[in-house]
Amino acid sequence: MRRHFSMPALAQEEDPVVPSIQQVMKARAQAKIATIDQERPFSKVLTDNFSRQHTYLRISLTEKCNLRCTYCMPAEGVDLSPKDNILTTPEIIRLARLFVQEGVTKIRLTGGEPTVRKDINELVEQLGQLQPMGLKTIAMTSNGIALKRKLPSLVNSGMNLLNLSLDTLDRFKFELMTRRKGFERVMETIDDALALGIDPVKVNCVVMRGTNDKEVLDFVEFTRNKKVDIRFIEYMPFGGNKWKENKLVPYQELIKNIQAVHPTFKKLVDDPNDTSKAYHVPGFAGQIGFITSMSDHFCGTCNRLRITADGNLKVCLFGNTEVSLRDMMRQGKTDDELREVIEMAVKNKKKQHAGVSNLVNMKNRPMILIGG
């Protein structure tokens, strides 16, 4: 059918916007940079001897936490580093910029509990300024207690990925496992994150036999109407958490129990560097993941590095070899000198961790002093 338009309608149409010469030149320059980025080889500084390219940096902002989770912090607590030993915000930003220049595209802020750091909003905003250099993701792992009121401003500052720790859907058991109150606040934070458009909202659940393993099906049901990614984490040994092998629930056992109730529970396709094996109940809004560090390690595709709150570089979560980048910066070392030390540390990264039987006896920091 031929459509007829009256002259008044045409008169109301706006003239097409013609980009300025400056805008055209800027767009061409950006396209050229993108092409170069795709063609140039990945940084040798962040490539180890097994050709693993490390594009993911986890930075612990503090050793302090407002919970006392049993698998993370010893019952007697931990000796915190003196305040002067903790990285300052300028030091964090300097290291973040250096790693982004070398190819890191994702930075996750951890702790302790990162939201207890007073300048957390300003720090995230400064990290956001690294996005033109190639930083794509600013993530955070939080227990959700103090995050609720800070979440909108953090998202506005550039945070675009969130993991929340929640090991039980029972408010009374929550108090037993965390030695603190706050269950309702965490649940509210999950809903707020979804309302703000964070996608996906990931919920980390450390599964321990005899403690919360019977709640796995409840967590699966939680994904029916909420677009959350529940990630079941195998219980891992760290300094002071009194790990016992009989508390470990292998992920294959969890899958079997879930499929007994949800026969259509199926595997999804994982990205190359995913730590989580993704599954889904057809028809449910969310999904399930399994982090299988103990029963089926994923060391071969590891792309992660860690910086502790006191400024040490850890190339492996389970490794006890560390190098202090804080001391180097405070000694006036240049970025090039930092790169040399970082490269040596990355090149010394082992092919895989030592295995369950050996990890139990290896000396390592408590999880809260590593950064979750």
C-alpha angles and dihedrals in degrees: 000000000000114000122214122208123197121230094246089059091052091047090058094056115106121237112255113264110248112208116236122246088252092054092049092049091047092051091050091049092050091049091050092050090050090052092049091049090054094048103041118089120256117264114281088211091069098035116095130207091270093057093253110152113212111216098151124077124186115200121192110213099189144001091220123100136179092216132058103212111188097228093048108039128035114245090246091053127235135275105253121217116256112268092248090059093060117094115260121228093254089052092050092049092047091053092043091052092049093051092046089051087055095051110280109146100174130051122184121196114215141159152131082309109328094204092065087069105101097218096045094124093051091046093053090047091054091048088053088062088066092065094093086057092059106279106140104170133042106185135176136201111208141160088228098231100112094018097079097079094038098046100090094051092045091053090048089052092056109275106142106166130052137188118189123196115227121152100177141027091210112093093207093050088046089064091049094050097042098031086226142078124249109103095131091050092055092050090050090050090055090054092045092051091052091048090052090056100250104159120220108017104199123207117199117210121182106209117215123180112245092015112063106341091108090062095063092099090049089055090049089052088050088067093057095090103008122076094226131134108227109201117196109207122202112238109260132198118249134159111297100357094111093230117196125187092227088064091058114100110197114225093239088064091052092050091051091052092048094048090052087066099027107035092180092058101133143184120258128205114271126213114245096258099035115136089198129072103221125221135169142197105224110246095023119117096223136039143227130238134188123212102202104185093145107037100031113013122205097206093130092069098034112141098168134113128179136213115196123221090257091054105261121143114227115188092189130035091222097039121101096205113106138168124204113237089171093063092048092052092048090050089059097252117167125241090254090055089049090051091054093054093043091051092051091050093048092047089054093056109124124237092247141346121278098262133251098288093050098040091062091062098038118104111242138152121270108265092251090061093048099048123254 
